[in-house]
């Protein structure tokens, strides 16, 4: 859930939202005999009519994921209060649920926008009347850039993406100019670290990229993006990492292991992840974790 300290709090965006029509469209698809995860039905049933069928968990084939209204409302309230207390805005990561109904409730609670990891996800958000999308990724393919250029004709819709290199700036400029967008595309200069997957590796490199964006006629410098506290967080949840450690004869992360490696935890994580793409790790069946703690 990307966030930033704009000092306005959880309820600051004042977004123009028209979700009712979109959510109504979501209720219209029909459930039929070929629909996965539903009880057998005599005839087609609209999604919006499911609640009236009186189905319970015992009517549904397993596995079933349950979302409890009381827990959802509690989590929304807690996060909203947290953001207000610390004076930050938040853009919840929409890829986790891909559920427009939940996005709408997050926005109604004051979320600054919704975050997407891919353009495909951003398209779903756009079709769901999400007024502000943060694409937490670089935008480099022509088809996606063309779609973004089309969306810039709507002043009520905001999309922000990342850029982290000269080449990335050049690609955006070339394709945006070809489509003559109505306004510049807002971008964040992503800060990374040595050995990381994306992001400018040094401050001078980031300043250089920011300078190119600032002088562009089709890009707008909206700020920077960084994961500065990554070393203070639990290492990424990835079953490939414990798989590598298991085959190497190591079962858990430890401070001693990090010190012996001589690199920060984030660098060690990336090295292990990359190592896991090669045999014998990639050709050996992965270990199935019992808990998030391995």
C-alpha contacts under 8 A as a table, 3 or more apart, distances in Angstrom:
res1	aa1	res2	aa2	distance
1	X	90	X	6.76
1	X	91	X	5.87
1	X	92	X	4.44
1	X	93	X	4.95
1	X	115	X	7.28
2	X	90	X	6.11
2	X	91	X	5.56
2	X	92	X	6.60
2	X	93	X	7.27
2	X	115	X	7.33
3	X	88	X	6.76
3	X	89	X	5.62
3	X	90	X	4.27
3	X	91	X	6.01
4	X	88	X	5.62
4	X	89	X	5.65
4	X	90	X	6.66
5	X	8	X	7.91
5	X	87	X	6.35
5	X	88	X	4.31
5	X	89	X	6.38
6	X	9	X	7.42
6	X	87	X	6.95
6	X	88	X	5.66
6	X	89	X	6.53
7	X	86	X	7.88
7	X	87	X	4.34
7	X	88	X	5.40
7	X	89	X	7.59
8	X	11	X	7.29
8	X	12	X	5.34
8	X	84	X	7.63
8	X	87	X	5.58
8	X	88	X	6.29
8	X	89	X	6.88
9	X	12	X	5.83
9	X	83	X	5.42
9	X	84	X	4.32
9	X	85	X	7.43
9	X	86	X	7.20
9	X	87	X	4.36
9	X	88	X	4.70
9	X	89	X	5.25
10	X	13	X	7.99
10	X	80	X	5.50
10	X	81	X	7.53
10	X	83	X	5.15
10	X	84	X	5.32
10	X	87	X	7.54
10	X	88	X	6.53
10	X	89	X	5.08
10	X	90	X	6.77
10	X	109	X	7.48
10	X	110	X	4.96
10	X	111	X	5.73
10	X	112	X	7.04
11	X	14	X	7.68
11	X	80	X	7.82
11	X	84	X	7.62
11	X	89	X	7.83
11	X	109	X	6.89
11	X	110	X	3.94
11	X	111	X	6.64
11	X	112	X	7.61
12	X	89	X	7.48
12	X	110	X	6.62
12	X	112	X	7.06
13	X	110	X	6.87
13	X	111	X	7.30
13	X	112	X	5.27
15	X	131	X	6.68
15	X	132	X	7.91
16	X	131	X	6.64
16	X	156	X	6.88
17	X	129	X	6.78
17	X	130	X	7.05
17	X	131	X	6.33
18	X	21	X	7.03
18	X	22	X	7.80
18	X	129	X	6.23
19	X	22	X	5.27
19	X	23	X	6.04
19	X	104	X	6.95
19	X	128	X	6.85
19	X	129	X	5.63
19	X	130	X	7.65
20	X	23	X	5.26
20	X	24	X	6.10
21	X	24	X	5.05
21	X	25	X	6.33
22	X	25	X	5.12
22	X	26	X	6.53
22	X	127	X	7.49
22	X	128	X	5.45
22	X	129	X	6.63
23	X	26	X	5.06
23	X	27	X	6.65
23	X	100	X	7.23
23	X	101	X	6.79
23	X	128	X	7.39
24	X	27	X	5.21
24	X	28	X	6.87
25	X	28	X	5.36
25	X	29	X	7.70
26	X	29	X	6.61
26	X	47	X	7.49
26	X	48	X	7.84
27	X	46	X	6.52
27	X	47	X	4.83
27	X	48	X	4.20
27	X	49	X	7.80
28	X	46	X	5.46
28	X	47	X	5.98
28	X	48	X	6.36
29	X	46	X	5.60
29	X	47	X	5.86
30	X	44	X	5.61
30	X	45	X	5.19
30	X	46	X	4.31
30	X	47	X	5.99
31	X	34	X	7.83
31	X	35	X	5.78
31	X	38	X	7.83
31	X	44	X	5.40
31	X	45	X	4.97
31	X	46	X	6.01
31	X	47	X	6.54
32	X	35	X	5.43
32	X	40	X	7.83
32	X	41	X	6.42
32	X	43	X	6.36
32	X	44	X	4.67
32	X	45	X	6.57
33	X	40	X	6.01
33	X	41	X	6.15
33	X	42	X	7.82
33	X	43	X	7.65
33	X	44	X	7.70
35	X	38	X	6.43
37	X	60	X	6.72
37	X	61	X	6.02
37	X	62	X	7.67
38	X	60	X	5.89
38	X	61	X	6.94
39	X	59	X	6.28
39	X	60	X	5.71
39	X	61	X	7.17
41	X	44	X	6.97
41	X	45	X	7.58
45	X	49	X	6.59
45	X	50	X	7.10
46	X	49	X	5.26
46	X	50	X	6.83
47	X	50	X	5.46
48	X	51	X	7.10
49	X	52	X	5.49
49	X	53	X	6.92
50	X	53	X	5.30
50	X	54	X	7.66
50	X	55	X	7.72
51	X	54	X	6.23
51	X	55	X	7.37
55	X	58	X	7.91
55	X	59	X	5.96
55	X	60	X	7.83
56	X	59	X	5.44
56	X	60	X	7.15
57	X	60	X	5.39
57	X	64	X	7.80
58	X	61	X	7.86
60	X	64	X	7.34
61	X	64	X	7.10
67	X	71	X	7.80
67	X	72	X	7.30
68	X	71	X	5.40
68	X	72	X	6.19
69	X	72	X	5.03
69	X	73	X	6.07
70	X	73	X	5.31
70	X	74	X	6.17
71	X	74	X	5.03
71	X	75	X	6.14
72	X	75	X	5.21
72	X	76	X	6.24
73	X	76	X	5.21
73	X	77	X	6.21
74	X	77	X	5.16
74	X	78	X	6.12
75	X	78	X	5.10
75	X	79	X	6.10
76	X	79	X	5.38
76	X	80	X	6.09
76	X	106	X	6.86
76	X	109	X	6.97
77	X	80	X	5.16
77	X	81	X	6.15
77	X	109	X	7.69
78	X	81	X	5.22
78	X	82	X	6.10
79	X	82	X	4.98
79	X	83	X	6.21
80	X	83	X	5.31
80	X	84	X	6.25
80	X	109	X	6.63
80	X	110	X	7.13
80	X	111	X	7.93
81	X	84	X	5.06
81	X	85	X	6.05
82	X	85	X	5.14
82	X	86	X	6.31
83	X	86	X	5.26
83	X	87	X	5.76
83	X	88	X	5.15
83	X	89	X	6.26
83	X	90	X	7.36
84	X	87	X	5.11
84	X	88	X	6.67
89	X	111	X	6.68
89	X	112	X	5.70
90	X	111	X	5.54
90	X	112	X	5.49
90	X	113	X	7.11
91	X	111	X	5.89
91	X	112	X	5.43
91	X	113	X	4.66
91	X	114	X	4.67
91	X	115	X	5.53
91	X	134	X	7.33
92	X	106	X	7.76
92	X	111	X	7.29
92	X	113	X	7.17
92	X	114	X	5.25
92	X	115	X	5.74
93	X	96	X	6.16
93	X	114	X	6.04
93	X	115	X	4.45
93	X	116	X	6.14
94	X	97	X	5.86
94	X	98	X	5.58
94	X	99	X	7.53
94	X	103	X	6.91
94	X	114	X	5.80
94	X	115	X	5.48
94	X	116	X	5.82
94	X	121	X	7.98
95	X	98	X	5.17
95	X	115	X	7.49
95	X	116	X	5.91
95	X	117	X	6.76
95	X	121	X	6.81
97	X	102	X	7.74
98	X	121	X	7.67
99	X	102	X	5.46
99	X	103	X	6.42
100	X	103	X	4.91
100	X	104	X	6.04
100	X	125	X	7.28
100	X	128	X	6.15
101	X	104	X	5.19
101	X	105	X	6.49
102	X	105	X	5.10
102	X	106	X	6.22
103	X	106	X	5.06
103	X	107	X	6.20
103	X	114	X	7.08
103	X	130	X	7.85
104	X	107	X	5.15
104	X	108	X	6.04
104	X	130	X	7.74
105	X	108	X	4.89
105	X	109	X	6.15
106	X	109	X	5.10
106	X	110	X	6.58
106	X	111	X	5.63
107	X	110	X	5.02
107	X	111	X	4.58
107	X	112	X	7.03
107	X	113	X	6.76
108	X	111	X	7.19
111	X	114	X	7.50
112	X	132	X	7.56
113	X	130	X	7.58
113	X	131	X	7.28
113	X	132	X	4.89
113	X	133	X	5.73
113	X	134	X	6.96
114	X	130	X	7.40
114	X	132	X	6.56
114	X	133	X	5.17
114	X	134	X	6.19
115	X	133	X	5.70
115	X	134	X	4.58
115	X	135	X	5.87
115	X	136	X	6.61
116	X	119	X	7.37
116	X	121	X	5.73
116	X	122	X	5.66
116	X	133	X	6.85
116	X	134	X	6.08
116	X	135	X	4.85
116	X	136	X	6.17
117	X	121	X	6.85
117	X	122	X	7.85
117	X	135	X	5.75
117	X	136	X	5.45
117	X	137	X	6.08
118	X	121	X	5.32
118	X	122	X	6.41
118	X	135	X	6.74
118	X	136	X	7.91
118	X	137	X	7.12
119	X	122	X	4.76
119	X	123	X	6.09
119	X	135	X	7.35
119	X	144	X	6.42
120	X	123	X	5.14
120	X	124	X	6.58
121	X	124	X	5.19
121	X	125	X	6.35
122	X	125	X	4.97
122	X	126	X	6.08
122	X	133	X	6.74
122	X	135	X	7.08
123	X	126	X	4.98
123	X	127	X	6.11
124	X	127	X	5.07
124	X	128	X	6.11
125	X	128	X	4.89
125	X	129	X	6.50
125	X	130	X	5.35
125	X	133	X	7.42
126	X	129	X	5.28
126	X	130	X	5.45
126	X	131	X	7.23
126	X	133	X	7.92
127	X	130	X	7.52
130	X	133	X	6.97
130	X	157	X	7.89
131	X	156	X	6.57
131	X	157	X	4.81
131	X	158	X	6.24
132	X	157	X	5.86
132	X	158	X	4.61
132	X	159	X	5.85
133	X	158	X	6.27
133	X	159	X	4.86
133	X	160	X	6.50
134	X	159	X	5.85
134	X	160	X	4.94
134	X	161	X	6.11
135	X	138	X	7.83
135	X	159	X	7.08
135	X	160	X	5.87
135	X	161	X	4.64
135	X	162	X	7.08
136	X	161	X	5.93
136	X	162	X	6.14
137	X	161	X	6.07
137	X	162	X	5.24
137	X	163	X	7.73
138	X	161	X	6.28
138	X	162	X	4.75
138	X	163	X	5.37
138	X	164	X	7.43
138	X	168	X	7.49
139	X	144	X	7.26
139	X	145	X	6.76
139	X	161	X	6.79
139	X	162	X	7.07
139	X	163	X	7.44
139	X	168	X	7.67
139	X	172	X	7.31
140	X	144	X	7.61
140	X	145	X	7.06
140	X	168	X	6.63
140	X	171	X	6.27
140	X	172	X	6.72
141	X	144	X	5.64
141	X	145	X	6.31
142	X	145	X	5.12
142	X	146	X	6.05
142	X	175	X	6.41
143	X	146	X	5.16
143	X	147	X	6.40
144	X	147	X	5.10
144	X	148	X	6.26
145	X	148	X	5.02
145	X	149	X	6.13
145	X	172	X	7.14
145	X	175	X	6.63
145	X	176	X	6.78
146	X	149	X	5.08
146	X	150	X	6.45
146	X	175	X	7.07
146	X	176	X	7.02
146	X	179	X	6.73
147	X	150	X	5.21
147	X	151	X	6.55
148	X	151	X	5.13
148	X	152	X	6.54
148	X	159	X	7.87
149	X	152	X	5.33
149	X	153	X	7.53
149	X	176	X	6.29
149	X	179	X	6.51
149	X	180	X	7.52
149	X	181	X	5.10
149	X	182	X	7.81
149	X	185	X	7.83
150	X	153	X	5.95
150	X	179	X	7.99
150	X	181	X	6.80
151	X	154	X	5.85
151	X	157	X	7.27
152	X	155	X	6.87
152	X	157	X	7.27
152	X	158	X	7.59
152	X	181	X	6.12
152	X	182	X	5.84
152	X	183	X	6.14
152	X	184	X	7.77
152	X	185	X	7.37
153	X	181	X	6.83
153	X	182	X	5.15
153	X	183	X	7.27
154	X	157	X	5.64
155	X	158	X	7.46
159	X	185	X	7.41
159	X	186	X	6.93
160	X	185	X	6.99
160	X	186	X	5.03
160	X	187	X	5.27
160	X	188	X	7.15
161	X	186	X	6.85
161	X	187	X	4.91
161	X	188	X	6.20
162	X	187	X	5.38
162	X	188	X	4.81
162	X	189	X	5.83
162	X	190	X	5.88
162	X	225	X	7.54
163	X	168	X	5.93
163	X	169	X	6.63
163	X	187	X	6.49
163	X	188	X	6.21
163	X	189	X	5.13
163	X	190	X	5.98
163	X	199	X	7.75
164	X	168	X	6.48
164	X	169	X	7.89
164	X	189	X	5.66
164	X	190	X	5.29
164	X	191	X	7.26
164	X	198	X	7.25
164	X	199	X	5.03
164	X	200	X	5.22
164	X	206	X	7.21
164	X	209	X	6.85
165	X	168	X	5.06
165	X	169	X	6.41
165	X	199	X	7.83
165	X	200	X	6.72
165	X	205	X	7.95
165	X	206	X	7.98
165	X	209	X	6.04
166	X	169	X	5.21
166	X	170	X	6.24
166	X	209	X	6.13
166	X	212	X	7.78
167	X	170	X	5.03
167	X	171	X	6.16
168	X	171	X	5.23
168	X	172	X	6.31
169	X	172	X	5.26
169	X	173	X	6.12
169	X	209	X	7.59
169	X	212	X	7.37
169	X	213	X	6.95
170	X	173	X	5.14
170	X	174	X	6.05
171	X	174	X	5.31
171	X	175	X	6.32
172	X	175	X	5.56
172	X	176	X	5.86
173	X	176	X	5.24
173	X	177	X	5.91
173	X	216	X	7.64
173	X	218	X	6.30
173	X	219	X	7.39
174	X	177	X	5.49
174	X	178	X	6.43
175	X	178	X	5.07
175	X	179	X	6.65
176	X	179	X	5.26
176	X	180	X	6.16
176	X	181	X	6.45
176	X	218	X	6.66
177	X	180	X	4.98
177	X	181	X	7.20
177	X	218	X	6.88
181	X	184	X	6.85
181	X	218	X	7.54
183	X	218	X	7.01
184	X	217	X	6.91
184	X	218	X	4.31
184	X	219	X	4.64
184	X	220	X	5.66
185	X	218	X	6.24
185	X	219	X	4.77
185	X	220	X	5.75
186	X	219	X	5.88
186	X	220	X	4.51
186	X	221	X	5.94
186	X	222	X	5.65
187	X	219	X	6.90
187	X	220	X	6.11
187	X	221	X	5.48
187	X	222	X	5.56
187	X	223	X	7.24
188	X	221	X	6.32
188	X	222	X	5.53
188	X	223	X	4.92
188	X	224	X	4.66
188	X	225	X	5.81
189	X	199	X	7.83
189	X	200	X	7.85
189	X	206	X	6.68
189	X	209	X	7.12
189	X	210	X	6.39
189	X	221	X	7.75
189	X	223	X	6.47
189	X	224	X	4.57
189	X	225	X	5.97
190	X	198	X	7.77
190	X	199	X	4.78
190	X	200	X	6.17
190	X	206	X	7.60
190	X	224	X	5.75
190	X	225	X	4.62
190	X	226	X	5.96
191	X	199	X	4.60
191	X	200	X	4.83
191	X	201	X	6.73
191	X	202	X	7.72
191	X	203	X	7.87
191	X	206	X	6.80
191	X	224	X	7.12
191	X	225	X	6.05
191	X	226	X	5.04
191	X	227	X	7.68
192	X	196	X	6.28
192	X	197	X	7.89
192	X	198	X	6.02
192	X	199	X	3.85
192	X	200	X	5.02
192	X	201	X	5.19
192	X	202	X	7.66
192	X	226	X	6.84
192	X	227	X	7.68
193	X	196	X	5.36
193	X	199	X	6.95
193	X	200	X	7.01
193	X	201	X	4.74
193	X	202	X	7.22
194	X	201	X	5.65
194	X	267	X	7.60
195	X	267	X	6.00
195	X	270	X	6.85
195	X	271	X	7.75
196	X	199	X	7.41
196	X	266	X	7.93
196	X	267	X	7.05
196	X	270	X	6.71
197	X	270	X	7.91
200	X	203	X	7.40
200	X	205	X	6.02
200	X	206	X	5.47
201	X	205	X	6.85
201	X	206	X	7.67
202	X	205	X	5.23
202	X	206	X	6.37
203	X	206	X	5.00
203	X	207	X	6.13
204	X	207	X	5.04
204	X	208	X	6.16
205	X	208	X	5.10
205	X	209	X	6.31
206	X	209	X	5.13
206	X	210	X	6.07
207	X	210	X	5.00
207	X	211	X	6.12
208	X	211	X	5.07
208	X	212	X	6.45
209	X	212	X	5.16
209	X	213	X	6.33
210	X	213	X	5.08
210	X	214	X	6.08
210	X	221	X	6.91
211	X	214	X	5.06
211	X	215	X	6.36
212	X	215	X	5.32
212	X	216	X	6.33
213	X	216	X	5.16
213	X	219	X	5.86
213	X	220	X	6.43
213	X	221	X	5.89
214	X	219	X	7.31
214	X	220	X	6.40
214	X	221	X	5.76
216	X	219	X	5.40
216	X	220	X	7.38
227	X	230	X	5.70
228	X	231	X	7.84
229	X	232	X	5.42
229	X	233	X	6.77
230	X	233	X	5.33
230	X	235	X	7.95
230	X	266	X	7.12
231	X	234	X	7.85
231	X	235	X	7.79
231	X	264	X	7.33
231	X	265	X	6.27
231	X	266	X	6.19
235	X	265	X	7.61
235	X	266	X	7.47
235	X	269	X	7.47
236	X	269	X	7.94
237	X	292	X	7.55
238	X	241	X	5.75
238	X	242	X	7.48
239	X	242	X	5.71
239	X	243	X	6.26
239	X	286	X	7.59
239	X	287	X	7.40
239	X	288	X	7.54
239	X	289	X	7.26
240	X	243	X	4.88
240	X	244	X	6.25
240	X	273	X	6.81
240	X	276	X	6.57
240	X	286	X	7.09
241	X	244	X	5.22
241	X	245	X	6.34
241	X	269	X	7.40
241	X	272	X	6.32
241	X	273	X	5.94
241	X	276	X	7.33
242	X	245	X	4.86
242	X	246	X	5.88
242	X	251	X	6.93
242	X	252	X	7.46
242	X	287	X	7.68
242	X	294	X	7.21
243	X	246	X	5.10
243	X	247	X	6.36
243	X	281	X	7.48
243	X	286	X	5.79
243	X	287	X	5.66
244	X	247	X	5.29
244	X	248	X	6.16
244	X	272	X	6.81
244	X	273	X	7.97
244	X	275	X	7.81
244	X	276	X	6.04
244	X	281	X	6.33
245	X	248	X	4.95
245	X	249	X	6.16
245	X	250	X	4.77
245	X	251	X	5.82
245	X	252	X	7.40
246	X	249	X	5.14
246	X	250	X	5.34
246	X	251	X	5.43
247	X	250	X	7.41
247	X	281	X	7.49
250	X	253	X	7.95
251	X	294	X	8.00
252	X	294	X	7.56
253	X	257	X	6.77
253	X	258	X	7.87
254	X	257	X	5.17
254	X	258	X	6.50
255	X	258	X	5.11
255	X	259	X	6.17
256	X	259	X	5.12
256	X	260	X	6.08
257	X	260	X	5.08
257	X	261	X	6.20
258	X	261	X	5.10
258	X	262	X	6.37
258	X	263	X	6.48
258	X	264	X	6.68
258	X	265	X	6.15
258	X	268	X	7.29
259	X	262	X	5.07
259	X	263	X	7.00
261	X	268	X	7.36
263	X	267	X	6.12
263	X	268	X	6.33
264	X	267	X	5.40
264	X	268	X	6.37
265	X	268	X	5.03
265	X	269	X	6.03
266	X	269	X	5.08
266	X	270	X	6.36
267	X	270	X	5.19
267	X	271	X	6.21
268	X	271	X	5.12
268	X	272	X	6.14
269	X	272	X	5.24
269	X	273	X	6.09
270	X	273	X	5.00
270	X	274	X	6.09
271	X	274	X	5.23
271	X	275	X	6.06
272	X	275	X	4.95
272	X	276	X	6.13
273	X	276	X	5.10
273	X	277	X	6.98
274	X	277	X	5.48
274	X	278	X	7.63
275	X	278	X	5.73
275	X	281	X	7.72
276	X	279	X	7.49
276	X	281	X	5.23
276	X	282	X	5.99
277	X	281	X	6.86
277	X	282	X	5.45
278	X	281	X	5.96
278	X	282	X	5.36
278	X	283	X	7.91
279	X	282	X	4.93
279	X	283	X	5.55
279	X	284	X	7.79
280	X	283	X	5.28
280	X	284	X	6.08
281	X	284	X	5.43
282	X	285	X	7.85
289	X	292	X	7.07
289	X	294	X	5.31
290	X	294	X	6.26
291	X	294	X	5.36
